[in-house]
Amino acid sequence: MIAFPFFRIMPRAKPPDNVPHVTLHQGLHGRPQWCDGSRLRGTAWASGVHCVFHPPAPETSRLFRMPDTYSQYAHICERFYDLSTDQKSAAGFVLTLLEARAGQRALFVGSMLGVAEHLVAHGLALTVVDHSEEMVELARRRLPGAVVRQADLRSLPFDACFDFVVVIGRVFTHLISEDDLTAGLHACRRAVAHAGVVLVDNYESGKILRTAYFNGAIQVRDERSRIVRRSTTELLTETPLVVRWKASYTGIHEGAPFSFDDTIEQRAWSRDEIHARMSSSGFSVLRQGDNFDDTSFYTLARAV
Ligand SMILES: C[S@@+](CC[C@H](N)C(=O)[O-])C[C@H]1O[C@@H](n2cnc3c(N)ncnc32)[C@H](O)[C@@H]1O
């Protein structure tokens, strides 16, 4: 079923004065619109009418489930990502691929917050979204220079607002069904401005069952935390490639011991599969290649 955005028409003479990094641009149906990173508004200036954009809510997919890990243990996940991936070199990798310049507008989906910090330091006008309220709270504390809000990748509440949309940290792994994947790609396409660029990364079908990140133990530590994650990955279906990943986390964070388990289904793709899905979702694929980790690949594409 095709869902159309719903516009509520309200009388309004001018945009609010307190909106951060406001952008005026040509939006849906040729009406001028502006974005504030927290809500998208459109307006027909001549008649003084103000529209609020409500993206369609995603159909609840049987297969879409957010693990408690990202909410209940968001602070441990954040530390794990910080310590298991060199965030500065990952950010350098992203900036080089995007050829990003200070002042350009970027949407950052998922909570590789260390990478997001480096993008803000580079001068990007960053909007950060995550599905988990707890991750959003951590992002707000950590990224005072960015606009931060809760949103689902499948129904991003933005329309042609950004020069770049960056979905890294393998967020797409949670979009197991074709409907969810398509909704995610279409939402990215809507969010990026004309000729804007999207960078996504995906677990790779030939790697997810083999690499240490998903099979075996990873230990990370610094002066604040010590985390050990032990995981096993079991093949559920080959086409599409879906695995059941079981992980147990133990360690100490700021003096407090913790221990919890996580079991979740995740999807991996081949490069050709993502190339085909992006090409049919309004993108022209520019490049694909190995990612900054050894379990995934990246796809760089331009909105057409
Ligand atoms: C960085 S990815 C991690 C993927 C993988 N499980 C791992 O451990 O490497 C997880 C982040 O993506 C977010 N996320 C997952 N699905 C999402 C969605 N549909 N929309 C927005 N954020 C999402 C989660 O809340 C979490 O902060």
The ligand as an ORCA input file, in Angstrom:
! r2SCAN-3c Opt
* xyz 0 1
  C      25.516      0.995     15.637
  S      24.213     -0.155     15.267
  C      25.003     -1.663     15.778
  C      24.797     -2.808     14.855
  C      25.385     -4.133     15.279
  N      24.394     -4.890     16.000
  C      26.669     -4.039     16.039
  O      26.704     -4.417     17.219
  O      27.691     -3.625     15.472
  C      23.070      0.024     16.467
  C      22.447      1.400     16.579
  O      21.523      1.582     15.524
  C      20.274      2.000     16.089
  N      19.178      1.538     15.223
  C      18.869      0.282     14.928
  N      17.783      0.233     14.111
  C      17.412      1.516     13.880
  C      16.377      2.129     13.135
  N      15.494      1.429     12.456
  N      16.325      3.468     13.124
  C      17.219      4.221     13.808
  N      18.220      3.692     14.548
  C      18.325      2.352     14.589
  C      20.247      1.341     17.477
  O      19.350      1.962     18.371
  C      21.704      1.457     17.895
  O      21.975      2.673     18.548
*
